[in-house]
Amino acid sequence: MRRRETVAAGRCHWWAQVRRAPLAKIPLALRGLRARLVVAFVLVAMASALSAGAVAFREARTGVLQQSQDSVIRQFRTSVDAAVVAIPRAPSQSHLQKVVNQVLHANQSQGWRVLATYGSIRASAPNADFGKLSPQLRESVDTKRAAVFQRVNDDGHPYLVVGMPVTYSSGEGTESRLSGMAMYLVVPQDTEQAYVEVMVSAIEHATLVALGLAVVLALLAARGVLRPVRALREATRRMAEGHLDVRLSADGSDELADLSRSFNHTAAALEHSVTELRRLEAQARRFVADVSHELRTPLAAMSAVTDVLDENAPHLNRDTGEALRLISEGTSRLSGLVNDLVTPPPRERGGFSLGRVGVAADQPGP
């Protein structure tokens, strides 16, 4: 059983050392309450700012891109609907080029690139670079009657790619059918990307401001907390030096004020106890002094008598001499006890002895 307790105690000691090892590497100034409050405030502010910034960035980015995307698709659909009215259901390459040119003419200064396809026939403007069209988007345009879009990134530049099938209806109330003709649009979104970068920069600045405010608030909070802690430390040091009348200001109703009031109660109780102990000690010293004073006179007389009898001891018989020797030894021992009562320990003496004033000073001469 003892071995198990020893092993358990060793494990606890090892675990305590392991837990204290990382803290030992931290400088003492960084382990204080001020540093911990600053770090806690900064972490909370950073987490709050980053969370709020991430949410705001996501919502703003989604709103900007969604608005731009909806506007582009709406303009593209309107332009295509207006351009395909005058072309036949089986258009030629020239018809497709006419539709492309009309769509671009209706949306000048937009940076659009338009592609029209009908089977294997293709027409494009202002150039034929449409490598950003993915096979998935082409397949969706060929099989569905709704416009589809993708966001792609090419060499760090964002683009919106839109695919729209051209449909026709046989009459009112009938379902539209795919004509086999498809229109594709590639639009650069550098402006939207600039808006997003501005939002990121604003969020970064807001985060820095939040961190600065967190540091200021942490320092103010640390100052408010550390002031009574420093006062408590100073009061404890003065009390250790013997100033038992020291008290703390206990204004307020928080935990630190309760701690100050508890310290004041403890200091008052300690002062009362020490005062009472000193009073009892003074009484004891006075009692010992009175007793020793009362014993000195008879002891001086007994010592004088024994000194006289000791001089005549050789002329007395054996039994009387033995009795006289016992009385002399007892008187000397009693004088030593009285001197020990009167004489304080070395640490309490102020460089002088109280016992040497005793019996010898009151003894009469031989």
URGIVEN-V267210 format. One record per run of one state. SS is the DSSP state (a for helix, b for strand, c for the rest). FROM is the first residue (numbers start at 1). LEN is the number of residues. Records with the same first field share a line. If there is no record, write none. Layout:
BEGIN
SS = FROM-LEN + FROM-LEN
END
This chain:
BEGIN
c = 1-1 + 25-3 + 32-1 + 87-6 + 107-5 + 119-2 + 126-9 + 144-4 + 155-2 + 169-8 + 189-1 + 241-14 + 312-1 + 316-2 + 343-12 + 358-1 + 363-4
a = 2-23 + 28-4 + 33-54 + 93-14 + 135-9 + 190-51 + 255-57 + 313-3 + 318-25 + 355-3 + 359-4
b = 112-7 + 121-5 + 148-7 + 157-12 + 177-12
END
